[in-house]
């Protein structure tokens, strides 16, 4: 069974840090680009960052460049999102995503990140 399971969300003060994890199972993890998306209330889901299957190539949304870093550990079948210098506007549910695994897009259940003082 294909699964993506996020963890690491929580409540943090502005300027703080969190590290999100997405643990994958049920597919050949290293073969896929994995992405982080986020969705705030009343907002469309937006791409935060993506990482290629084997190489070091990553992209980060302009809104998080210099603050967030995506990485992966294929041996652990895990993708991380290190979030530093968090801002209130980063508050959202964060999802990991992989396209077309066995013909279907796959989403995790999401983890809530709240940045508030």
N, C-alpha and C positions, 0 to 999 in steps of 0.2 A: 504494500500500500504506500503510495507516494504521500509524503508529509513534509511540510515545512513548519517548524515550530519556533516562534520568536520568544525571547525572554529578555529581561534586563531593563524594562521600562520602569518608570516610577516618577516621583515628585522630586524636583530639584530646583534650587534657587537660580536666578539668572547669573550667568557666569560659571555655573557648575558644569559637571561632566557626567555622562553616562556612557556605558558600552552595551549596545544591543547585540544579541546573538540570535542566529537563525540556524537551527540544527535540521539537516535534511536526512531523509531516509526513503528507501524504496526506489531509488534510481541511481544512475551513474553520475554522481554529483559533479565530478571533475569535468564532465563533458558540456556543462551548461554555464552560460552567463547567468549570474544571479544579480538581482537588483533589490534595492530598498525603495519603497514608496511611502508616502505619508498622506494622511487625509485629516484635515481639521474640520470641525463642524461648519456646515454651510459652504465648504470649499470642495473643489474637485480634487481627486486623488492626483498627486504629483510625484514625478520621479525625483528621488533624492540622490541616488548614486547607483552605479553599476560596476561590475568587475568581471573580466573575462575568465574563461574556464581555467587556463593554466598560467597565462602570462601575467605580468604586472600591470596591464592596462586597466585603467579605471577612468570613470567620468563622475563628476560631481556637479550638482546643480549650482548655478551661480549664487543662490541664496545661502549655500552652506560651504562653498569653497573656502579653504583656509581654516575651517572649524571642524568639519566632519571628515572622517577617513574610512573608506570601505576596505576590507581585507578579507582573505579567506584562508582556511586551513583545510585542504582537501583530505588529509588523513583523518581529520576529525569531522569531516563533512559539515563544516560550520562556516558561515559568513558572519562577519562582525561589522558593526557600524560604531566607530568611536566618535562620540559627540562631545566636543569641547566648546567652551564659551557660549553656552546655551542661552537663548533668548526666549522671551515669552512667545514670540511668533513661531517658535519651533514646536509649540504644543500641538500634538496630533496623535492619532493612532498610526503607528509605524508597521508596515507590512513587508515581508520578504516575498519575492516573486521569481518564478522561473517560467520561461515560455515553452509551450508545446512539449511537455513531457508526456510521452505516450499519446501525443496528439491533443493534449489539453493544457491550457495555461494553468499554473498552480500558484496559489496564494496561501500564505500563512494566515493564522487567525488574528494576528495583530497584537501589538503591545502598546499600552498607553504611555506616552511621555507628556508630563505636565511640568512646565517651567513657570514658576510663580514665586513671588516674594510675599 
